[in-house]
Amino acid sequence: MHATLRLAQQPEADALLGRSPLALMIGMLLDQQVPMEWAFAGPYTIAQRMGSDELDAQEIAAQDPERFVELLSQKPAVHRYPGAMAKRIQQLCQYLVEHYDGDAEAVWRDADSGAELLKRLNALPGYGKQKAQIFLALVGKRLGAGPEGWREAAGGYGEEGAYRSVADITGPESLDKVRAHKQEAKRQAKRSAGK
């Protein structure tokens, strides 16, 4: 895999995301309750703290859980909730080792359809339906690796020209559009809740 991504808005971190399916998958896992850039810079921080330029699912899965929590907790912390996220990352990597021989790209590489890929993504620890649909759109839009029917399976996140999620970010301008969309969605949700 080699893609030009600008999710972390840091050249080294984005380069890792563009060449490492596992880094991209972990970044997506971390993308909750923190700014997107912080989440997607996380895989690079983890790799650096592990003394590498790459991430390996088997190596992460085999880490002592307490030591891995410490690694994510070092200042600056990889996430707002480093303990919970360390556990989720290890669960994700263990799942990838058990089901895909540690090869994160295998999750989408041989999927026959968008529906099958969505099912595979939904099965990943830490991925719910929305996260799975966003990641499916990311695979289709940014990596050009979506199987037939990926747009339909990704729902609104698969729409062409939409600015709904990380799948639509190509740089600072599109990031601003995605943020504006999310702010408007929050405002509408508040208005709906107030009725």
Buried (B, 14 or more C-beta within 10 A) or exposed (E): BEBEBBBBBBEEBBBBBBBBBBBBBBBBBBBBEBEBBBBBBBBBBBBEBBEEEEBBBEBBBEBEEEEBBBBBBEEEBBBBBBBBBBBBBBBBBBBBBEBBEBBBBBBBBEBEBBBBBBEBBBEBBBBEEEBBBBBBBBBBBBBEBBBBBBBEBBBEBBBEEBBBBBBBBEEEEEBEBBBEBBEEEEEEEEEEEEE
